[in-house]
Amino acid sequence: MLIRSISGVRGLVKTDLLPKTCAAYAAGVHAMPPDGVIMIGRDSRPSGEQLSDAMVEILLNYGRDVISLGIVPTPRVQFMVERTDAVAGVVITASHNPIEWNGLKFIRGDGTFFPI
């Protein structure tokens, strides 16, 4: 079961948060902000690379400009989105949750979280 909160979604990687889940949320990320760069960052969880790659690939398929920041803290993505011409950001992290979890946090162009 995915848990939705003010800053995004999180769940168990092998059952709840799959690349296809990223595809569904990528469609929403694509539809919301105007044209422009979307920045993607992630934490160091083993599942983060696969989920990040899925998010980037799907957004590129929608014709979006994407910058992958790699492994960075959540505030770095917020800062980069706010201080550049980026229109949105996505952070792949489950914060304090156990390693078998991961999540997606969505950032508006002003660097604040986009509520789900």
PDB file as gemmi writes it, atoms N, CA and C in Angstrom:
CRYST1    1.000    1.000    1.000  90.00  90.00  90.00 P 1                      
ATOM      1  N   MET A   1       0.838  -1.179   0.000  1.00  0.00           N  
ATOM      2  CA  MET A   1       0.000   0.000   0.000  1.00  0.00           C  
ATOM      3  C   MET A   1       0.886   1.247   0.000  1.00  0.00           C  
ATOM      4  N   LEU A   2       0.656   2.140  -0.941  1.00  0.00           N  
ATOM      5  CA  LEU A   2       1.368   3.413  -0.971  1.00  0.00           C  
ATOM      6  C   LEU A   2       0.815   4.337   0.107  1.00  0.00           C  
ATOM      7  N   ILE A   3       1.720   5.030   0.763  1.00  0.00           N  
ATOM      8  CA  ILE A   3       1.327   6.035   1.746  1.00  0.00           C  
ATOM      9  C   ILE A   3       1.491   7.400   1.096  1.00  0.00           C  
ATOM     10  N   ARG A   4       0.435   8.184   1.059  1.00  0.00           N  
ATOM     11  CA  ARG A   4       0.474   9.526   0.477  1.00  0.00           C  
ATOM     12  C   ARG A   4       0.519  10.550   1.600  1.00  0.00           C  
ATOM     13  N   SER A   5       1.358  11.568   1.416  1.00  0.00           N  
ATOM     14  CA  SER A   5       1.471  12.613   2.430  1.00  0.00           C  
ATOM     15  C   SER A   5       1.644  13.960   1.742  1.00  0.00           C  
ATOM     16  N   ILE A   6       1.839  14.989   2.523  1.00  0.00           N  
ATOM     17  CA  ILE A   6       1.968  16.346   1.993  1.00  0.00           C  
ATOM     18  C   ILE A   6       3.127  16.471   1.011  1.00  0.00           C  
ATOM     19  N   SER A   7       4.173  15.680   1.197  1.00  0.00           N  
ATOM     20  CA  SER A   7       5.341  15.841   0.334  1.00  0.00           C  
ATOM     21  C   SER A   7       5.504  14.744  -0.698  1.00  0.00           C  
ATOM     22  N   GLY A   8       4.598  13.784  -0.757  1.00  0.00           N  
ATOM     23  CA  GLY A   8       4.753  12.762  -1.784  1.00  0.00           C  
ATOM     24  C   GLY A   8       4.150  11.429  -1.400  1.00  0.00           C  
ATOM     25  N   VAL A   9       4.752  10.372  -1.949  1.00  0.00           N  
ATOM     26  CA  VAL A   9       4.291   9.008  -1.705  1.00  0.00           C  
ATOM     27  C   VAL A   9       5.485   8.156  -1.302  1.00  0.00           C  
ATOM     28  N   ARG A  10       5.209   7.098  -0.546  1.00  0.00           N  
ATOM     29  CA  ARG A  10       6.258   6.150  -0.204  1.00  0.00           C  
ATOM     30  C   ARG A  10       5.625   4.782  -0.004  1.00  0.00           C  
ATOM     31  N   GLY A  11       6.460   3.755  -0.170  1.00  0.00           N  
ATOM     32  CA  GLY A  11       5.973   2.396   0.001  1.00  0.00           C  
ATOM     33  C   GLY A  11       7.101   1.400  -0.113  1.00  0.00           C  
ATOM     34  N   LEU A  12       6.765   0.141   0.075  1.00  0.00           N  
ATOM     35  CA  LEU A  12       7.741  -0.930  -0.067  1.00  0.00           C  
ATOM     36  C   LEU A  12       8.124  -1.076  -1.534  1.00  0.00           C  
ATOM     37  N   VAL A  13       9.411  -1.195  -1.776  1.00  0.00           N  
ATOM     38  CA  VAL A  13       9.909  -1.170  -3.152  1.00  0.00           C  
ATOM     39  C   VAL A  13       9.408  -2.335  -3.985  1.00  0.00           C  
ATOM     40  N   LYS A  14       9.460  -3.531  -3.508  1.00  0.00           N  
ATOM     41  CA  LYS A  14       9.148  -4.680  -4.358  1.00  0.00           C  
ATOM     42  C   LYS A  14       7.660  -4.974  -4.487  1.00  0.00           C  
ATOM     43  N   THR A  15       6.835  -4.263  -3.728  1.00  0.00           N  
ATOM     44  CA  THR A  15       5.396  -4.521  -3.815  1.00  0.00           C  
ATOM     45  C   THR A  15       4.575  -3.283  -4.142  1.00  0.00           C  
ATOM     46  N   ASP A  16       4.964  -2.120  -3.629  1.00  0.00           N  
ATOM     47  CA  ASP A  16       4.145  -0.916  -3.773  1.00  0.00           C  
ATOM     48  C   ASP A  16       4.738   0.112  -4.732  1.00  0.00           C  
ATOM     49  N   LEU A  17       6.018   0.329  -4.628  1.00  0.00           N  
ATOM     50  CA  LEU A  17       6.670   1.372  -5.420  1.00  0.00           C  
ATOM     51  C   LEU A  17       7.533   0.707  -6.482  1.00  0.00           C  
ATOM     52  N   LEU A  18       6.988   0.591  -7.663  1.00  0.00           N  
ATOM     53  CA  LEU A  18       7.625  -0.095  -8.785  1.00  0.00           C  
ATOM     54  C   LEU A  18       7.873   0.904  -9.908  1.00  0.00           C  
ATOM     55  N   PRO A  19       8.683   0.540 -10.904  1.00  0.00           N  
ATOM     56  CA  PRO A  19       8.851   1.444 -12.046  1.00  0.00           C  
ATOM     57  C   PRO A  19       7.520   1.860 -12.681  1.00  0.00           C  
ATOM     58  N   LYS A  20       6.528   0.952 -12.706  1.00  0.00           N  
ATOM     59  CA  LYS A  20       5.227   1.327 -13.283  1.00  0.00           C  
ATOM     60  C   LYS A  20       4.522   2.373 -12.421  1.00  0.00           C  
ATOM     61  N   THR A  21       4.783   2.359 -11.112  1.00  0.00           N  
ATOM     62  CA  THR A  21       4.243   3.403 -10.243  1.00  0.00           C  
ATOM     63  C   THR A  21       4.867   4.735 -10.612  1.00  0.00           C  
ATOM     64  N   CYS A  22       6.180   4.710 -10.872  1.00  0.00           N  
ATOM     65  CA  CYS A  22       6.868   5.931 -11.316  1.00  0.00           C  
ATOM     66  C   CYS A  22       6.259   6.439 -12.612  1.00  0.00           C  
ATOM     67  N   ALA A  23       5.885   5.524 -13.495  1.00  0.00           N  
ATOM     68  CA  ALA A  23       5.290   5.930 -14.770  1.00  0.00           C  
ATOM     69  C   ALA A  23       4.004   6.708 -14.546  1.00  0.00           C  
ATOM     70  N   ALA A  24       3.179   6.237 -13.640  1.00  0.00           N  
ATOM     71  CA  ALA A  24       1.916   6.927 -13.366  1.00  0.00           C  
ATOM     72  C   ALA A  24       2.163   8.313 -12.786  1.00  0.00           C  
ATOM     73  N   TYR A  25       3.090   8.414 -11.848  1.00  0.00           N  
ATOM     74  CA  TYR A  25       3.382   9.719 -11.252  1.00  0.00           C  
ATOM     75  C   TYR A  25       4.136  10.622 -12.220  1.00  0.00           C  
ATOM     76  N   ALA A  26       4.946  10.045 -13.091  1.00  0.00           N  
ATOM     77  CA  ALA A  26       5.639  10.852 -14.103  1.00  0.00           C  
ATOM     78  C   ALA A  26       4.631  11.520 -15.030  1.00  0.00           C  
ATOM     79  N   ALA A  27       3.546  10.834 -15.341  1.00  0.00           N  
ATOM     80  CA  ALA A  27       2.501  11.436 -16.173  1.00  0.00           C  
ATOM     81  C   ALA A  27       1.929  12.663 -15.480  1.00  0.00           C  
ATOM     82  N   GLY A  28       1.735  12.579 -14.177  1.00  0.00           N  
ATOM     83  CA  GLY A  28       1.243  13.731 -13.419  1.00  0.00           C  
ATOM     84  C   GLY A  28       2.251  14.855 -13.354  1.00  0.00           C  
ATOM     85  N   VAL A  29       3.519  14.501 -13.147  1.00  0.00           N  
ATOM     86  CA  VAL A  29       4.574  15.521 -13.110  1.00  0.00           C  
ATOM     87  C   VAL A  29       4.659  16.228 -14.454  1.00  0.00           C  
ATOM     88  N   HIS A  30       4.539  15.479 -15.528  1.00  0.00           N  
ATOM     89  CA  HIS A  30       4.583  16.065 -16.872  1.00  0.00           C  
ATOM     90  C   HIS A  30       3.410  17.013 -17.101  1.00  0.00           C  
ATOM     91  N   ALA A  31       2.244  16.648 -16.622  1.00  0.00           N  
ATOM     92  CA  ALA A  31       1.032  17.418 -16.906  1.00  0.00           C  
ATOM     93  C   ALA A  31       0.918  18.710 -16.106  1.00  0.00           C  
ATOM     94  N   MET A  32       1.556  18.800 -14.959  1.00  0.00           N  
ATOM     95  CA  MET A  32       1.339  19.941 -14.068  1.00  0.00           C  
ATOM     96  C   MET A  32       2.127  21.205 -14.421  1.00  0.00           C  
ATOM     97  N   PRO A  33       3.452  21.164 -14.437  1.00  0.00           N  
ATOM     98  CA  PRO A  33       4.174  22.425 -14.660  1.00  0.00           C  
ATOM     99  C   PRO A  33       4.216  22.784 -16.140  1.00  0.00           C  
ATOM    100  N   PRO A  34       4.515  24.039 -16.438  1.00  0.00           N  
ATOM    101  CA  PRO A  34       4.686  24.435 -17.832  1.00  0.00           C  
ATOM    102  C   PRO A  34       5.952  23.799 -18.400  1.00  0.00           C  
ATOM    103  N   ASP A  35       6.181  24.017 -19.686  1.00  0.00           N  
ATOM    104  CA  ASP A  35       7.405  23.511 -20.303  1.00  0.00           C  
ATOM    105  C   ASP A  35       8.617  24.031 -19.560  1.00  0.00           C  
ATOM    106  N   GLY A  36       9.631  23.220 -19.490  1.00  0.00           N  
ATOM    107  CA  GLY A  36      10.867  23.601 -18.820  1.00  0.00           C  
ATOM    108  C   GLY A  36      11.528  22.386 -18.210  1.00  0.00           C  
ATOM    109  N   VAL A  37      12.633  22.621 -17.573  1.00  0.00           N  
ATOM    110  CA  VAL A  37      13.445  21.552 -17.000  1.00  0.00           C  
ATOM    111  C   VAL A  37      12.796  20.980 -15.737  1.00  0.00           C  
ATOM    112  N   ILE A  38      12.850  19.664 -15.618  1.00  0.00           N  
ATOM    113  CA  ILE A  38      12.457  18.965 -14.396  1.00  0.00           C  
ATOM    114  C   ILE A  38      13.711  18.287 -13.860  1.00  0.00           C  
ATOM    115  N   MET A  39      14.048  18.566 -12.610  1.00  0.00           N  
ATOM    116  CA  MET A  39      15.243  17.990 -11.990  1.00  0.00           C  
ATOM    117  C   MET A  39      14.866  16.768 -11.163  1.00  0.00           C  
ATOM    118  N   ILE A  40      15.709  15.749 -11.261  1.00  0.00           N  
ATOM    119  CA  ILE A  40      15.491  14.503 -10.534  1.00  0.00           C  
ATOM    120  C   ILE A  40      16.703  14.240  -9.646  1.00  0.00           C  
ATOM    121  N   GLY A  41      16.455  13.956  -8.380  1.00  0.00           N  
ATOM    122  CA  GLY A  41      17.514  13.567  -7.455  1.00  0.00           C  
ATOM    123  C   GLY A  41      17.074  12.343  -6.681  1.00  0.00           C  
ATOM    124  N   ARG A  42      18.036  11.704  -6.033  1.00  0.00           N  
ATOM    125  CA  ARG A  42      17.698  10.506  -5.262  1.00  0.00           C  
ATOM    126  C   ARG A  42      18.650  10.343  -4.094  1.00  0.00           C  
ATOM    127  N   ASP A  43      18.225   9.507  -3.145  1.00  0.00           N  
ATOM    128  CA  ASP A  43      19.129   9.164  -2.056  1.00  0.00           C  
ATOM    129  C   ASP A  43      19.919   7.916  -2.451  1.00  0.00           C  
ATOM    130  N   SER A  44      20.663   7.364  -1.521  1.00  0.00           N  
ATOM    131  CA  SER A  44      21.577   6.267  -1.859  1.00  0.00           C  
ATOM    132  C   SER A  44      20.977   4.874  -1.688  1.00  0.00           C  
ATOM    133  N   ARG A  45      19.685   4.778  -1.527  1.00  0.00           N  
ATOM    134  CA  ARG A  45      19.070   3.451  -1.416  1.00  0.00           C  
ATOM    135  C   ARG A  45      19.324   2.654  -2.693  1.00  0.00           C  
ATOM    136  N   PRO A  46      19.530   1.345  -2.570  1.00  0.00           N  
ATOM    137  CA  PRO A  46      19.788   0.531  -3.760  1.00  0.00           C  
ATOM    138  C   PRO A  46      18.692   0.627  -4.821  1.00  0.00           C  
ATOM    139  N   SER A  47      17.447   0.786  -4.417  1.00  0.00           N  
ATOM    140  CA  SER A  47      16.338   0.853  -5.380  1.00  0.00           C  
ATOM    141  C   SER A  47      16.250   2.201  -6.083  1.00  0.00           C  
ATOM    142  N   GLY A  48      16.944   3.198  -5.584  1.00  0.00           N  
ATOM    143  CA  GLY A  48      16.819   4.547  -6.124  1.00  0.00           C  
ATOM    144  C   GLY A  48      17.239   4.692  -7.566  1.00  0.00           C  
ATOM    145  N   GLU A  49      18.286   3.985  -7.960  1.00  0.00           N  
ATOM    146  CA  GLU A  49      18.765   4.122  -9.331  1.00  0.00           C  
ATOM    147  C   GLU A  49      17.723   3.640 -10.334  1.00  0.00           C  
ATOM    148  N   GLN A  50      17.125   2.479 -10.084  1.00  0.00           N  
ATOM    149  CA  GLN A  50      16.108   1.954 -10.997  1.00  0.00           C  
ATOM    150  C   GLN A  50      14.892   2.878 -11.066  1.00  0.00           C  
ATOM    151  N   LEU A  51      14.444   3.365  -9.925  1.00  0.00           N  
ATOM    152  CA  LEU A  51      13.283   4.256  -9.916  1.00  0.00           C  
ATOM    153  C   LEU A  51      13.606   5.591 -10.574  1.00  0.00           C  
ATOM    154  N   SER A  52      14.801   6.108 -10.338  1.00  0.00           N  
ATOM    155  CA  SER A  52      15.223   7.359 -10.972  1.00  0.00           C  
ATOM    156  C   SER A  52      15.308   7.192 -12.482  1.00  0.00           C  
ATOM    157  N   ASP A  53      15.930   6.099 -12.916  1.00  0.00           N  
ATOM    158  CA  ASP A  53      16.034   5.842 -14.356  1.00  0.00           C  
ATOM    159  C   ASP A  53      14.656   5.755 -15.001  1.00  0.00           C  
ATOM    160  N   ALA A  54      13.712   5.107 -14.321  1.00  0.00           N  
ATOM    161  CA  ALA A  54      12.350   4.996 -14.857  1.00  0.00           C  
ATOM    162  C   ALA A  54      11.699   6.367 -14.965  1.00  0.00           C  
ATOM    163  N   MET A  55      11.836   7.182 -13.936  1.00  0.00           N  
ATOM    164  CA  MET A  55      11.245   8.527 -13.947  1.00  0.00           C  
ATOM    165  C   MET A  55      11.849   9.372 -15.065  1.00  0.00           C  
ATOM    166  N   VAL A  56      13.171   9.339 -15.199  1.00  0.00           N  
ATOM    167  CA  VAL A  56      13.846  10.122 -16.241  1.00  0.00           C  
ATOM    168  C   VAL A  56      13.403   9.658 -17.624  1.00  0.00           C  
ATOM    169  N   GLU A  57      13.410   8.351 -17.856  1.00  0.00           N  
ATOM    170  CA  GLU A  57      13.043   7.819 -19.169  1.00  0.00           C  
ATOM    171  C   GLU A  57      11.622   8.220 -19.564  1.00  0.00           C  
ATOM    172  N   ILE A  58      10.714   8.106 -18.633  1.00  0.00           N  
ATOM    173  CA  ILE A  58       9.319   8.424 -18.935  1.00  0.00           C  
ATOM    174  C   ILE A  58       9.149   9.909 -19.221  1.00  0.00           C  
ATOM    175  N   LEU A  59       9.771  10.756 -18.423  1.00  0.00           N  
ATOM    176  CA  LEU A  59       9.665  12.201 -18.666  1.00  0.00           C  
ATOM    177  C   LEU A  59      10.307  12.582 -19.996  1.00  0.00           C  
ATOM    178  N   LEU A  60      11.428  11.951 -20.337  1.00  0.00           N  
ATOM    179  CA  LEU A  60      12.045  12.206 -21.646  1.00  0.00           C  
ATOM    180  C   LEU A  60      11.115  11.763 -22.774  1.00  0.00           C  
ATOM    181  N   ASN A  61      10.437  10.634 -22.588  1.00  0.00           N  
ATOM    182  CA  ASN A  61       9.488  10.162 -23.602  1.00  0.00           C  
ATOM    183  C   ASN A  61       8.324  11.127 -23.786  1.00  0.00           C  
ATOM    184  N   TYR A  62       7.976  11.865 -22.731  1.00  0.00           N  
ATOM    185  CA  TYR A  62       6.949  12.897 -22.841  1.00  0.00           C  
ATOM    186  C   TYR A  62       7.491  14.165 -23.499  1.00  0.00           C  
ATOM    187  N   GLY A  63       8.786  14.191 -23.792  1.00  0.00           N  
ATOM    188  CA  GLY A  63       9.378  15.362 -24.416  1.00  0.00           C  
ATOM    189  C   GLY A  63       9.866  16.410 -23.430  1.00  0.00           C  
ATOM    190  N   ARG A  64       9.958  16.044 -22.147  1.00  0.00           N  
ATOM    191  CA  ARG A  64      10.416  16.997 -21.142  1.00  0.00           C  
ATOM    192  C   ARG A  64      11.934  17.068 -21.126  1.00  0.00           C  
ATOM    193  N   ASP A  65      12.454  18.212 -20.733  1.00  0.00           N  
ATOM    194  CA  ASP A  65      13.881  18.366 -20.473  1.00  0.00           C  
ATOM    195  C   ASP A  65      14.116  17.935 -19.031  1.00  0.00           C  
ATOM    196  N   VAL A  66      15.058  17.022 -18.835  1.00  0.00           N  
ATOM    197  CA  VAL A  66      15.306  16.461 -17.513  1.00  0.00           C  
ATOM    198  C   VAL A  66      16.786  16.582 -17.179  1.00  0.00           C  
ATOM    199  N   ILE A  67      17.067  16.981 -15.958  1.00  0.00           N  
ATOM    200  CA  ILE A  67      18.432  16.955 -15.435  1.00  0.00           C  
ATOM    201  C   ILE A  67      18.435  16.008 -14.250  1.00  0.00           C  
ATOM    202  N   SER A  68      19.258  14.965 -14.350  1.00  0.00           N  
ATOM    203  CA  SER A  68      19.405  14.025 -13.249  1.00  0.00           C  
ATOM    204  C   SER A  68      20.570  14.482 -12.386  1.00  0.00           C  
ATOM    205  N   LEU A  69      20.288  14.770 -11.139  1.00  0.00           N  
ATOM    206  CA  LEU A  69      21.306  15.260 -10.213  1.00  0.00           C  
ATOM    207  C   LEU A  69      22.030  14.132  -9.496  1.00  0.00           C  
ATOM    208  N   GLY A  70      21.582  12.896  -9.681  1.00  0.00           N  
ATOM    209  CA  GLY A  70      22.212  11.761  -9.017  1.00  0.00           C  
ATOM    210  C   GLY A  70      21.855  11.715  -7.542  1.00  0.00           C  
ATOM    211  N   ILE A  71      22.809  11.241  -6.734  1.00  0.00           N  
ATOM    212  CA  ILE A  71      22.583  11.114  -5.298  1.00  0.00           C  
ATOM    213  C   ILE A  71      22.831  12.465  -4.639  1.00  0.00           C  
ATOM    214  N   VAL A  72      21.754  13.048  -4.146  1.00  0.00           N  
ATOM    215  CA  VAL A  72      21.816  14.366  -3.496  1.00  0.00           C  
ATOM    216  C   VAL A  72      20.775  14.419  -2.378  1.00  0.00           C  
ATOM    217  N   PRO A  73      20.991  15.268  -1.369  1.00  0.00           N  
ATOM    218  CA  PRO A  73      19.963  15.435  -0.344  1.00  0.00           C  
ATOM    219  C   PRO A  73      18.734  16.162  -0.902  1.00  0.00           C  
ATOM    220  N   THR A  74      17.599  15.903  -0.316  1.00  0.00           N  
ATOM    221  CA  THR A  74      16.352  16.544  -0.746  1.00  0.00           C  
ATOM    222  C   THR A  74      16.470  18.069  -0.821  1.00  0.00           C  
ATOM    223  N   PRO A  75      17.039  18.738   0.181  1.00  0.00           N  
ATOM    224  CA  PRO A  75      17.134  20.199   0.084  1.00  0.00           C  
ATOM    225  C   PRO A  75      17.960  20.689  -1.110  1.00  0.00           C  
ATOM    226  N   ARG A  76      18.903  19.880  -1.583  1.00  0.00           N  
ATOM    227  CA  ARG A  76      19.692  20.266  -2.762  1.00  0.00           C  
ATOM    228  C   ARG A  76      18.796  20.343  -3.992  1.00  0.00           C  
ATOM    229  N   VAL A  77      17.902  19.392  -4.152  1.00  0.00           N  
ATOM    230  CA  VAL A  77      16.983  19.435  -5.292  1.00  0.00           C  
ATOM    231  C   VAL A  77      16.073  20.652  -5.165  1.00  0.00           C  
ATOM    232  N   GLN A  78      15.559  20.907  -3.970  1.00  0.00           N  
ATOM    233  CA  GLN A  78      14.720  22.089  -3.765  1.00  0.00           C  
ATOM    234  C   GLN A  78      15.483  23.363  -4.129  1.00  0.00           C  
ATOM    235  N   PHE A  79      16.704  23.464  -3.680  1.00  0.00           N  
ATOM    236  CA  PHE A  79      17.534  24.636  -3.958  1.00  0.00           C  
ATOM    237  C   PHE A  79      17.784  24.786  -5.457  1.00  0.00           C  
ATOM    238  N   MET A  80      18.146  23.691  -6.114  1.00  0.00           N  
ATOM    239  CA  MET A  80      18.446  23.745  -7.549  1.00  0.00           C  
ATOM    240  C   MET A  80      17.210  24.132  -8.363  1.00  0.00           C  
ATOM    241  N   VAL A  81      16.056  23.600  -7.996  1.00  0.00           N  
ATOM    242  CA  VAL A  81      14.828  23.956  -8.710  1.00  0.00           C  
ATOM    243  C   VAL A  81      14.527  25.438  -8.519  1.00  0.00           C  
ATOM    244  N   GLU A  82      14.612  25.895  -7.285  1.00  0.00           N  
ATOM    245  CA  GLU A  82      14.282  27.294  -6.984  1.00  0.00           C  
ATOM    246  C   GLU A  82      15.261  28.269  -7.636  1.00  0.00           C  
ATOM    247  N   ARG A  83      16.530  27.943  -7.675  1.00  0.00           N  
ATOM    248  CA  ARG A  83      17.560  28.884  -8.127  1.00  0.00           C  
ATOM    249  C   ARG A  83      17.882  28.806  -9.612  1.00  0.00           C  
ATOM    250  N   THR A  84      17.210  27.936 -10.338  1.00  0.00           N  
ATOM    251  CA  THR A  84      17.448  27.812 -11.777  1.00  0.00           C  
ATOM    252  C   THR A  84      16.131  28.042 -12.510  1.00  0.00           C  
ATOM    253  N   ASP A  85      16.144  27.780 -13.778  1.00  0.00           N  
ATOM    254  CA  ASP A  85      14.924  27.904 -14.575  1.00  0.00           C  
ATOM    255  C   ASP A  85      14.068  26.640 -14.540  1.00  0.00           C  
ATOM    256  N   ALA A  86      14.388  25.698 -13.665  1.00  0.00           N  
ATOM    257  CA  ALA A  86      13.606  24.467 -13.581  1.00  0.00           C  
ATOM    258  C   ALA A  86      12.168  24.788 -13.164  1.00  0.00           C  
ATOM    259  N   VAL A  87      11.244  23.996 -13.670  1.00  0.00           N  
ATOM    260  CA  VAL A  87       9.827  24.202 -13.349  1.00  0.00           C  
ATOM    261  C   VAL A  87       9.322  23.225 -12.292  1.00  0.00           C  
ATOM    262  N   ALA A  88      10.102  22.178 -12.025  1.00  0.00           N  
ATOM    263  CA  ALA A  88       9.695  21.177 -11.036  1.00  0.00           C  
ATOM    264  C   ALA A  88      10.874  20.276 -10.706  1.00  0.00           C  
ATOM    265  N   GLY A  89      10.672  19.473  -9.678  1.00  0.00           N  
ATOM    266  CA  GLY A  89      11.676  18.490  -9.293  1.00  0.00           C  
ATOM    267  C   GLY A  89      11.019  17.271  -8.681  1.00  0.00           C  
ATOM    268  N   VAL A  90      11.736  16.174  -8.729  1.00  0.00           N  
ATOM    269  CA  VAL A  90      11.297  14.937  -8.089  1.00  0.00           C  
ATOM    270  C   VAL A  90      12.485  14.396  -7.305  1.00  0.00           C  
ATOM    271  N   VAL A  91      12.237  14.020  -6.058  1.00  0.00           N  
ATOM    272  CA  VAL A  91      13.269  13.387  -5.241  1.00  0.00           C  
ATOM    273  C   VAL A  91      12.807  11.970  -4.932  1.00  0.00           C  
ATOM    274  N   ILE A  92      13.676  11.019  -5.200  1.00  0.00           N  
ATOM    275  CA  ILE A  92      13.378   9.628  -4.912  1.00  0.00           C  
ATOM    276  C   ILE A  92      14.052   9.293  -3.587  1.00  0.00           C  
ATOM    277  N   THR A  93      13.242   9.237  -2.542  1.00  0.00           N  
ATOM    278  CA  THR A  93      13.722   8.990  -1.185  1.00  0.00           C  
ATOM    279  C   THR A  93      12.560   8.574  -0.302  1.00  0.00           C  
ATOM    280  N   ALA A  94      12.857   7.772   0.691  1.00  0.00           N  
ATOM    281  CA  ALA A  94      11.855   7.447   1.703  1.00  0.00           C  
ATOM    282  C   ALA A  94      12.261   8.042   3.045  1.00  0.00           C  
ATOM    283  N   SER A  95      13.166   9.009   2.998  1.00  0.00           N  
ATOM    284  CA  SER A  95      13.607   9.728   4.194  1.00  0.00           C  
ATOM    285  C   SER A  95      14.074   8.776   5.284  1.00  0.00           C  
ATOM    286  N   HIS A  96      13.380   8.789   6.404  1.00  0.00           N  
ATOM    287  CA  HIS A  96      13.780   8.031   7.588  1.00  0.00           C  
ATOM    288  C   HIS A  96      13.280   6.591   7.593  1.00  0.00           C  
ATOM    289  N   ASN A  97      12.536   6.195   6.590  1.00  0.00           N  
ATOM    290  CA  ASN A  97      11.967   4.848   6.566  1.00  0.00           C  
ATOM    291  C   ASN A  97      13.039   3.792   6.286  1.00  0.00           C  
ATOM    292  N   PRO A  98      12.760   2.528   6.611  1.00  0.00           N  
ATOM    293  CA  PRO A  98      13.736   1.452   6.394  1.00  0.00           C  
ATOM    294  C   PRO A  98      14.150   1.325   4.926  1.00  0.00           C  
ATOM    295  N   ILE A  99      15.276   0.669   4.704  1.00  0.00           N  
ATOM    296  CA  ILE A  99      15.879   0.590   3.375  1.00  0.00           C  
ATOM    297  C   ILE A  99      14.993  -0.123   2.353  1.00  0.00           C  
ATOM    298  N   GLU A 100      14.073  -0.981   2.813  1.00  0.00           N  
ATOM    299  CA  GLU A 100      13.211  -1.665   1.848  1.00  0.00           C  
ATOM    300  C   GLU A 100      12.081  -0.773   1.334  1.00  0.00           C  
ATOM    301  N   TRP A 101      12.037   0.444   1.822  1.00  0.00           N  
ATOM    302  CA  TRP A 101      11.074   1.442   1.368  1.00  0.00           C  
ATOM    303  C   TRP A 101      11.757   2.424   0.419  1.00  0.00           C  
ATOM    304  N   ASN A 102      10.962   3.083  -0.400  1.00  0.00           N  
ATOM    305  CA  ASN A 102      11.415   4.247  -1.146  1.00  0.00           C  
ATOM    306  C   ASN A 102      10.199   5.124  -1.398  1.00  0.00           C  
ATOM    307  N   GLY A 103      10.426   6.284  -1.961  1.00  0.00           N  
ATOM    308  CA  GLY A 103       9.323   7.206  -2.162  1.00  0.00           C  
ATOM    309  C   GLY A 103       9.626   8.243  -3.216  1.00  0.00           C  
ATOM    310  N   LEU A 104       8.620   9.038  -3.514  1.00  0.00           N  
ATOM    311  CA  LEU A 104       8.718  10.121  -4.489  1.00  0.00           C  
ATOM    312  C   LEU A 104       8.237  11.402  -3.821  1.00  0.00           C  
ATOM    313  N   LYS A 105       9.073  12.421  -3.842  1.00  0.00           N  
ATOM    314  CA  LYS A 105       8.684  13.744  -3.343  1.00  0.00           C  
ATOM    315  C   LYS A 105       8.668  14.683  -4.540  1.00  0.00           C  
ATOM    316  N   PHE A 106       7.671  15.535  -4.593  1.00  0.00           N  
ATOM    317  CA  PHE A 106       7.473  16.411  -5.743  1.00  0.00           C  
ATOM    318  C   PHE A 106       7.688  17.860  -5.342  1.00  0.00           C  
ATOM    319  N   ILE A 107       8.423  18.588  -6.172  1.00  0.00           N  
ATOM    320  CA  ILE A 107       8.826  19.955  -5.847  1.00  0.00           C  
ATOM    321  C   ILE A 107       8.336  20.906  -6.934  1.00  0.00           C  
ATOM    322  N   ARG A 108       7.709  21.986  -6.503  1.00  0.00           N  
ATOM    323  CA  ARG A 108       7.255  23.034  -7.427  1.00  0.00           C  
ATOM    324  C   ARG A 108       8.433  23.914  -7.840  1.00  0.00           C  
ATOM    325  N   GLY A 109       8.197  24.756  -8.822  1.00  0.00           N  
ATOM    326  CA  GLY A 109       9.224  25.658  -9.329  1.00  0.00           C  
ATOM    327  C   GLY A 109       9.778  26.623  -8.303  1.00  0.00           C  
ATOM    328  N   ASP A 110       9.030  26.877  -7.229  1.00  0.00           N  
ATOM    329  CA  ASP A 110       9.533  27.776  -6.184  1.00  0.00           C  
ATOM    330  C   ASP A 110      10.309  27.029  -5.100  1.00  0.00           C  
ATOM    331  N   GLY A 111      10.513  25.719  -5.287  1.00  0.00           N  
ATOM    332  CA  GLY A 111      11.295  24.932  -4.344  1.00  0.00           C  
ATOM    333  C   GLY A 111      10.509  24.318  -3.203  1.00  0.00           C  
ATOM    334  N   THR A 112       9.208  24.565  -3.150  1.00  0.00           N  
ATOM    335  CA  THR A 112       8.384  23.986  -2.087  1.00  0.00           C  
ATOM    336  C   THR A 112       7.775  22.664  -2.554  1.00  0.00           C  
ATOM    337  N   PHE A 113       7.349  21.860  -1.595  1.00  0.00           N  
ATOM    338  CA  PHE A 113       6.757  20.576  -1.948  1.00  0.00           C  
ATOM    339  C   PHE A 113       5.402  20.762  -2.609  1.00  0.00           C  
ATOM    340  N   PHE A 114       5.145  19.910  -3.575  1.00  0.00           N  
ATOM    341  CA  PHE A 114       3.872  19.872  -4.274  1.00  0.00           C  
ATOM    342  C   PHE A 114       3.034  18.797  -3.587  1.00  0.00           C  
ATOM    343  N   PRO A 115       1.957  19.168  -2.885  1.00  0.00           N  
ATOM    344  CA  PRO A 115       1.172  18.159  -2.162  1.00  0.00           C  
ATOM    345  C   PRO A 115       0.465  17.199  -3.107  1.00  0.00           C  
ATOM    346  N   ILE A 116       0.329  15.992  -2.669  1.00  0.00           N  
ATOM    347  CA  ILE A 116      -0.340  14.950  -3.462  1.00  0.00           C  
ATOM    348  C   ILE A 116      -1.819  14.925  -3.104  1.00  0.00           C  
TER     349      ILE A 116                                                      
END                                                                             
